[in-house]
Amino acid sequence: MDNSSGASSGVGVLDKAALVLSALESGPATLAGLVSATGLARPTAHRLAVALEHHRFVARDMQGRFILGPRLSELAAAAGEDRLLASAGPVLTHLRDVTGESAQLYRRQGDMRICVAAAERLSGLRDTVPVGSTLPMKAGSAAQILMAWEEPERLHRGLQGARFTATALSGVRRRGWAQSVGEREPGVASVSAPVRGPSNRVVAAVSVSGPIERLTRHPGRMHAQAIVDAANRLSEALRRG
């Protein structure tokens, strides 16, 4: 596996550290997984991963696997490079206004998903998901989106204990959007669509959520097109960047 620049920088330890971080970009990895993905010797991969963990560029999930650490997002935010969040505010506000429901943006972090941006319905009964909220990957339309395009092994693992099935995710991939009714929380329905990065990988999910009484038991019929349009706008913003 090559590093992200496609060539050696001439500083071997940095090139190897970049290999480790690039391998973790696709999700959690055991030490054996890092060795396989990077081609590094096992002692080297372990030494680099632990050193990166010390500096918070790498962390561990609940299973002890290596994941990208919080320092990376801190640096991205400080440098103003997070184009997704920079674009999310107006897109989510427009989506809220078009649908009349609360709108959210979720990213996956290990075995959880995090609400990284939101635009709340201004009045009346609503589904409130504060920014920073951590929700499971086992239920809800956003979880379906963040899971549906995963590689087979990770997809199979993620479906264990999930409220949705492989057949349901096949339908999500075919339609390009997901819906849930009372899956994450009783009485709440939602619709979500994928945001894709420049490499076409799904990097986030855009959602609207609200009470079943308004969204009905077929919320996709009402709001799928608006949510897909919002997700496409954010995908385009990432491509432009």
Buried (B, 14 or more C-beta within 10 A) or exposed (E): EEBEEEEEEEEEEEBBBBBBBBBBEEBBBEBEBBBBBBEBEEEBBBBBBEBBBEEEBBBBBEEEBBBBBEBBBEEBEEEEEBBBBEBBEEBBEBBBBBBBBBBBBBBBBBBBBBBBBBBBBEEEEBBEBEEEBEBBBBBBBBBBBBBBBBEEEEBEEBBEEBBBEEEBBEBBEEBBBBBBBEBBBEEBBBBBBBBBBEEEEBBBBBBBBBBBEBBEEEBBEBBBBBBBBBBBBBBEBBEEE
